[in-house]
Amino acid sequence: MNENGREQRTWHKSSYSSGEGSCVEVAEGPTVLVRDTQNRELGHLEYPPRTWAAFLQQVKTGLL
């Protein structure tokens, strides 16, 4: 927790991001946060971990 009582998250670049500037960052925790690396000030999207895992599975299998 930080000084405001909010959970501290560690962001990392997604391994699925391309090297062409199309990058997203992810922070895991009770929910998964996803944001655009180049537009962090716009905020993030929040997903339940099971939903994020299902999305990644579909990406890995080529369905998305």
URURGI-V79023 format. One record per backbone hydrogen bond with DSSP energy under -1.0 kcal/mol. NH is the residue of the N-H (numbers start at 0). CO is the residue of the C=O. Records with the same first field share a line. If there is no record, write none. Layout:
NH->CO / CO
This chain:
1->5
4->1
11->25
13->23
16->13
17->21
22->20
24->34
25->11
26->32
31->46
32->26
33->44
34->24
36->22
41->38
42->39
44->33
46->31
51->47
52->48
53->49
54->50
55->51
56->52
57->53
58->54
59->55
60->56
61->58
62->57
